[in-house]
Amino acid sequence: MQNSARYFENHSCASFPCHKISGDSDGKMNCLFCFCPLYSLNPCPGNPKYIQKENGKIKSCIDCVFPHNIENYERIMNYLRTKKTPDFSKQFIHGGANFLQTKQNVSLDFSVNINPLGLMENVKKNLQEKIDSVISYPDPNCTELTNALSAFRNIPRNQILFGNGASDLIQTFVHALFLRSAIIVEPSFSGYERSLLSVQCAIHRVRLFAENDFSFDDSILLAIEKIKPDAIFICSPANPYGKNFSLEQKKELIRVCKKTDTWIFFDECFLGFAEDGWKTSAVQFFSEYNKIVVLDAFTKIFALPGLRLGMCFSPNTDLILKLKFFQSEWAVSSLAQCAGLACLSSLSDLDSYLLQTRKLVKEEKEKFYKKFSDFGFTVFPSDANFLLFKADKNLSKMLLQKHQILIRDCSLYFGLGEDFFRTAILLPEQNEKLCSSILKCLEKK
């Protein structure tokens, strides 16, 4: 490492030149755009001015008061050397008996939100027939699967990328763009935080409140305008409360993100369960803004969590290429690609499966809502295949210990307490079993 302030000079930067050293006789530039540990902070302690570039505004650090001046070079380097690393021992808890490694036997698992109809029959058959495909390397470009999904969702092939599950694509996005500042709309999926911490990104949280049924409000828009983050992560329908933002609300988010040049990351992994399906997807706004990413997966709607098959869409084809470059090679297994193709191979079977799924989820969710309300629980409206509710803080423990039934304890979600729980929608007889078991727990209190 060169022991000079010129170490930061970066002539290949798209925004070069920008940061001129005052009094430098040879007119060289001292660019801190990519390296300054304070650059993403808002407000910046260096009291910057702004320069308008073709691709947006950037900070001018010419007269920065701290710590960009040449004499503060070692101060900068020491700051970078001592920057706190993430706590690699931190646990990010998810649903599922296998993940939780509970010592109790689990007869019914309501903690994971998978399609209650299970695998489509043709998917089972296809996996059995294609088992020998594992002796060959998978197609690294998922060519057939990309063509099939492109036709099904009416999205151009070059705007689609498959990955080893949705979580893999979140991680890839964060690392490829090396995000320095991001907003998470909370409460939400912990995978965003986990990925952002891995690149030491500054995380800003905008909380929606149970008292308002986690409704969209202007605090999100105000935060974007104030913080001007590199990206914002929004789950819609949201995990754990299930609310899907309207098209009007998504359009308003995009409008503000355009002003601040912010990437907007819509996680739509549960949108397939909504009554209108993918009709409210943010994909329809691709022509209005180039910095949209939409995440989805076969995991939930097609009951394939063990095979890991996620996908993302973006109108920014350069981003798709960059994400592809940052992925590991052969990111999607042969069997995952076979299963995905089988899901999409017969549109009549697919339409029937999706209609049955949405009908079942809607009817069973309504039953849950009524019974839980009769139990005295606070139940939150949901557009997904699960319900968030408030109940006695010991409910999940009682259900597990006395009835071997697992629901999701939501106390670790940001902004939620130990009296919040989430239950998946399963088959009618299983849902009835949960309700009768809850009633027994309440009667024994």
N, C-alpha and C positions, 0 to 999 in steps of 0.2 A: 504494500500500500504506500503510495507516494505521500511523503510527509509535507504536503502543501495544500493550500486552499484550492489549488487548481485540480485536485483530485475529483472535485465535484463537477468539473466542466463536462458537458454532455452535448456534443455537437449533433448527435443523431436524434436528439429529442425533437418531436414534432413541433414543439413550441419554441425551439431555439431560434433567435437569441431573445433572452428576456432579462436576465439579472446581471447588469453591468457593474463591475467593481469601480467605485468612485476613485478617480485619480490614477487609474491604471494606464500607464503611458502607451502600452501596445494595444489597448482597446480589447483585450481578451474578456471573455465572459466568465462569470462565476455562477454556474447554474445549480440551484438547489432544488429544482422542481421535483426530481425523483427521490431525493435523499433526505430532505429536511424532516426531522422527527416532529416538527411542530406544524408542518404545512397543512395538514388536514384539520387542525384545530380551529374551532370557530366559537368565540373570536380568537384570532391568532395573537399571541403575546408580542409578536414582532411589529404590530401596528402597520400592516402592509397597505399598499395601494393596489389597484387592480389595472391590468392591461387587457384590452379587448382583442382577442385573437379570432381567427376564422372559425375555430371549433369551440368557442366559448371564452369566458373570462378566466384569467389566471392571476395569481398574486405576483406583484412586483416586490422583490425583496432588496431592491437597491439600497434603500435607507433603513433597512431592518435594524431595530434597536437591540435585538437579542435572538439568537447568538450568531447571526450569519457573517458578521464582519470578519475579515481575514485574521485579525488578532485573536479571535475566539475559536479558531480552527480546532484546537485541542479540546476545548470545552464541548464543541459539537461531537467530536469523536468519542469523548468520554461518556456523553449522554447516550450515544448509540451503543457503546460497549456494555453499558450498565442497564440498558432498557430491560424491564422486568419480562421474563419469559412466562408463557402460560403455565398454569398448574396442570401438568400432564397426568396427575393422579385423579383429577376431577372426574366424577362419574356423571354421565348423562343418561338418566333412567328412561326407559321406554316400556310400553306394555308388553304383555306376553309372559306366560309362565316360564318359558325357556329362558327368556332374557332376565327375568326377576330372580330366577334360581330359588324360588320359594321352597322351603322344606316341607310345606304342606302339599298333600295330594290335591290336584285341581281336576274336578270333574267337568266344570264348565268355565270357559275362559271368555269373559266379556271385556277384557282389557285391551284387546286388539281389534281394529276396525276393518275386517276383511269381509268381502261379499259372502253373505250367509248361504248362498246357493252353491258355493264351492266351485271347483273346476268345471268348466264346460266339458261335456262328454267327448267331443272331438279333440279337445286338448289332451285329455288323458290318453286317448287312442294314438294321437300323433306322437306323444312323448315315448310311448311304448315302441312304436314303429321306428322311431329315429334314434333309439338309444345308441346304435353303433356310430352315430355321428361324432361321438365324443373322442373317437380315435384320431380325428383330424382337427386341425386348427379351425376355429370359427372364422367366418367372414368378418374382417376387421371393420368393414364399412356398413355392415347390416343392410346390404343392398336390397334384397327381396323384402325385408321387413320395412325398410324405409319407403319403398314403392307402395306397399300395401297401406301403410299408415297415411301416406301422402294422399292416396285416393280416398281413404275413409274420412279423414279430417279436412280434406280440401286445402292442404297446406303444401307449398312447393317443397320438393325434396331437399333443396339446398338450405332450407330453413329448419331442418330437423336433425337432431343428434340423439342417439341412444346411449345409454350408460348402464353401469352395473347397479341399477336401482336409482331412486330419486336422490338419496343421500350422496351418492357418488357424484352426481351432477351439481349439487349444491357446492360440494367441496371443490370441484373442478372450476366452477364459475368464480368462486372467491379467490382461488390461487391464480387463475389465469389473469384476472384483473388486478390482483394484489391490492385489494381494497384497503383504504386507509381510514375510512369513516363510513359507518352504515347505521341505518335506522331499522329496528325490528318493531313491528306493531304487535304488542303483547296483550294478553298471554298468547303464546304461540309455540310451535315446534322448536325443541331445543337444538335441533341440528344446525340451524342458522348460527346460533351462538358458538357452537362447537367449531364450526368451520372458520368463523371470523376470528376466534381466539387463536387459531392455528397460524394466522398471519399477523397477529398482534394488532388487529384492526380496532379502532375506537368504536365502541358500540353505544348507540343512543337508543333508549327505549321509549316508545310512546304507548301508554297504557290505555286500553279501553276498559270500562268498568261494568261489573255485574249489575250494579244498580240501574244502568241504562240498557240492560240486555246486550252489552258489548256492541252497541250501535256505533256505526261510523260517525265520527265528528270532526270538526275543523281542527282539532289539536294535531291531527296527522299532517294536514296541509301546512299549518303554521310551523311545525317542526321542520318540514322539508325546506321551507323558505328561510328559516333561521339558520339551520345547521348546514344546509347545502351539502348533503352527504354524497359520497360516491354512489351509494346504492341504498334502496329501501326494500325490505323483505316483507311481503304480505301473503298470508295464507288465506285462500278463499275458495271453498268454505274453510273456515278457520278451525284448526285443531288447538284447543280442545272443545270449543263451544259451538262449532258447526255453522256459523253464519256466513252466507255468501254475500259479498258486496254487490250492489246493483251495478248495471252497466253505466248508469249515470255517475255513480261514485268512482268507478274505475276510470271513467273518462276525466273526471276532475283531478284524480291523482296524477294521471298522465299529463294533464295540462300544467300542473305545478312542477312536475319533474322535468318537463321541457324547459321551463324557465331556469331551473337550477342545474341543468345538464346532468341529471341523476339517473342512473340505471334503476329501473323498477322491475323487481323480481316477483312475479305472481306464482305462488304455489297452488296449483289446481288439482292436486292428487285426489281430492274427494269430490270433484265437480261432477264426475260421471254418475254419482248417486242422487244429485239434485233432480227435482221434478222435470226441469227443462234440459237436463243433461248439459251438453257443452255449448248450448245456445248463448250462454252468458260468458263465454270464455273471452279473455282479453286478447286472444289471437285476432279478433276482428278489428283491433285498433292498430295493427301492424303498419298500415299505410299512413298513420298519423304521427308515429314516433319511432325512431330507429333504435332506441335503447330500452326495449322491452324484452324480457325473457319470461316465458311461460313454462312451468314445470308440470309434468304429469307422470303417471306410472301405470303399468299393468298390475302392480302389486295389490292394490285395494280392490278396484272394480272387477278384476278378473281372478282374484284370489291366488296370486302367484308370489307371495312374499319370499318363499324359499329359493326361487330362481333368479331374483334380482333383475328386473327389467324396467328401467325408467327412461324417460325421454324429455327433451326440452325443445322449445321452438323459439325462434327469434327472427325478426325481419332483417337483423344485422348479420349478413352472411359472413362477414369478416370475423365476427365473434364466434360463429359456429365453427369456422376453420380453426380459430385460436383454441377454443375449448377442445376440439378434436386433438389438436397437437399436445395439449396438456394432459389428456387422458393417458392411462396406461394402454399399451397395445393389446388388441383382442379383449377389449373391456367387457364385451357381452358374449356369454358362452353360447355354444352351439345349441344346447337344449333350451336356453332362454329365447333364442331367436326362433327355434321351432315352435315353442309354445306361443309366442307372440303372433307368428304367422297363422297358427291354427285358430287363434282367437278371431282373427280378421278374415279367415278364408271363406266363410259362408255368411254373407250379409243377412240372410233370412234367419239363420240360427243366432247370429249376433244381435239382431234387433229383438228377437224373442227373448233372449237371455237378459238384455238390458231392460226391456219392458217389465219382465217378471221381477227383476231385481228392484226397480224403482217402485213398483206396486207394493211388493212385500215390505220394503223399508218404510214407505209412507204409512201403510196400514199399521204396522207394528210400532212405529214411532208414536203414532196417535194413541195407541193403547197404553204404551209406556207413559206418555205425557199425562193421560187421565189418571192412571193408577198412582203414579208418583205424586201427583198433585193431591190425590185423596189421602196419601200417606202423610201429607203435610210438608213434602219436600218443595223447594223452589226449583222449578225446571225451566231451562232456557231454550228458546226456539232454535231449531237446527235445520239446516238444509242438507245435512250429510247423513251418514249411516250410523250416527251415534248421538247421544244426548248428554249434556252436562247438567248436573243437578247439585243442590246443596242439601245435606242431611246430617244426621248425627255423626260426629267425627270418628266414632268407632265402628261405623257401618261396615267398611271394607274388611276390617279385622274379624268382625263377627261372622260375616258371610264366608270368609275363608276358613275360619276355625270350625264353625258349626255345620257348614253346608258344602265345603270344598268348592265354592264359587268365587272366582276372581273378577273384581271390577277394578277400574283404574283409579288409584289414589292420585288426585291432582294437586296435592299440596306443594309439589316442587315446581309447578308452573308459576312463572312470574306473575305476581299480583293475586294469586289464589291462595286460600287458606286450607287448613286440614279438614274442613267440612265440605270441600268440593270433590265430586266424583264424576267419572265419565263411564258410561256403559255403551257397548256396541249393540247393534240390532242383530240378533241371531234369528233362528227359525222360531215359529210361533210357540211350539211346545217348550223350547229352551227359554224363551222370554217369559213364559208363564211360570216356569220353574224358578226363575230369578225373582219374580214378583211374590210368589208364595213364600219363598225363603226370606225375603225382606220382611214380609208380614210377620213371620215367626220370630225374627230377630226383634222387631218392634214390640211384639207381645211379651217377650221375655225380659224386656228392660225393667 
